[in-house]
Structures are given as C-alpha cells and as structure tokens.
C-alpha cells in the first residue's frame, strides 16, 4: 500500500469519488487522524448504504433511517470494510467532510487539517481482525506521507465531538491499535 502524492489516492484502495469535498485552506497542515465508525442501515454491514451516503445517492425508500439522513452532505477519506477492503472517497490532499462540529488541540474546523477514516462497524460490536490489520497498514503509510501525524495526534470522533458523537465506540481496541502505530 502506498500513496500517490500527486493524485492523493491510495494504491490498493478502490476509489469512489464523493462530491462532498473541497480544497483545504492554503497552508493548512495535515496533522490529525480521526477514526470513525459507520454502518448503514445501522448495525448492518456489507451493503451500499455507506457509499450511497458519501455520494449523495442514498434512496430514502430503502430503509426508514435513510429518510432521516438523506440530506446530509458528508464524506470521509477512506472507509475500511469489515473484510479489510479500503474504499477511498476523497483524495488525501482535499478536505473531506467527516468531523462536523468538533474541537481538537485548541482548533475548530477539524476537516481543514485532518484525515478521516471510517471503519464499517457499530459502537456495540467488535471490529474485525482484517480491519485492524488494514487500519494499521494505512496508518503507517499516512504517517510516512504526513509525519506530523503521530500516535498522540490520532483521535476518535468521540474525542473531538464529545457528547455529540460516540464512535468508534467502546469496542474499538485503542491500545492494540496505537501500540501497532508506534
């Protein structure tokens, strides 16, 4: 796995372009990694709901929950499926819309200086071995390309939006993951 710095794409990931991104502010460092989790419909894995959400093609008639979120304009840089497969939605040098209203290291507008990684999962279910392996490999590659991202600058969505977000949830093994990133 490696990053094409010109395109911002990760070799080995499938690429599905999300319209929900834009340019980062000039001079904005990429120095934070944010770990999220998502499943659509909630608690179900393997469908196209996540991809549809990030590409603004979610069909509100497919599931009642989709009616609640059909107008969201969100994205992430990379999704890690349950089997470890990487799906990239936004080139790394662009701003994905993953953090929402959040605060980190004395700064707001987290999307300006972060990379967002979604794990296909739910707060109350353990993540898969393949996901930890892919996340570790991806983190190493990202840290090579963006050396300001250190293990101390990796956060959960719950850390940057406490009270509003809970992901990746209590089943995510932070110690295991951060130890593998050192």
Secondary structure, DSSP 8 states (H G I E B T S, - for coil): -EEETTTTEEETSEE---SSEEE--TT----EEEEEEE-SSTT--SSSHHHHHHTT---TTS-HHHHHHTT-----SEEE-TTS-EEE-S-TTEEES-S-S--BTTBS-GGGTEEEEEEE--TTS---HHHHHHHHHHHHHHHHH-TT--GGGEEEHHHHSTTT--TT-TTS-HHHHHHHH-
